Amino acid sequence: MRNFILDTDSYKLSHFLGYPSDATHVYSYAESRGGKYDATVFFGLQKFCKELAEVHVTGVDINEAHTFAKLHGVPFNLEGWTRIVNVHGGRIPVRIKAVAEGTLVPTRNVLVTVENTDPTMPWLTSYVETALLRAVRYPVTVATRIPNLKQKIKPF
C-alpha cells in the first residue's frame, strides 16, 4: 500500500504555509477548459472515491513523509497530518461532489468539486485535488474521445 501523504506533487507538502491563518474552508473544482471537443464525458471518479475511502493515514506514514520532506528541503505539516490520525482516525476529511459518471458536460462547466470538512485543514483540499485530477484525467480523456472516434468511423 502506498503512503497517501506522498501521493501528491512534492511541492504541495509546503502549501499549508500559504493559507491565511483565518482560512477555514477551501472549495476547488475541476472542469474541461476546452480543446478539441465541445463537451467532456465525465468518468473515473468512483474508483478514486473508493480508494480514498480506504485510506487510513498512520504514524508510520507521517514519519515516512516527514523524512521525505526533510530530504527534499521542504516544510512538512506534521501538526495537520497528526490531527488526521488523532481526530479523524486516519481518514481524509473532505467532501467530493460530481456530475454522474457518463454524463456529457459542455466544456467550461464543473465536473467535480472537493472541499475540506475540518475547518482547521483548508490546505487539504488542494492536496487531495492533485490525486483526484490524476485519477480522472485519463478516464475522462478516453471516455470523451471514444464516442467522437466512433462517430467518425461509423460511416465506414
PyMOL commands that set and color helices and strands:
alter all, ss='L'
color gray80, all
select helices_A, chain A and resi 4-6+10-18+45-53+59-72+78-88+123-153
alter helices_A, ss='H'
color red, helices_A
select strands_A, chain A and resi 27-31+39-41+94-98+104-106+110-116
alter strands_A, ss='S'
color yellow, strands_A
deselect
rebuild
show_as cartoon
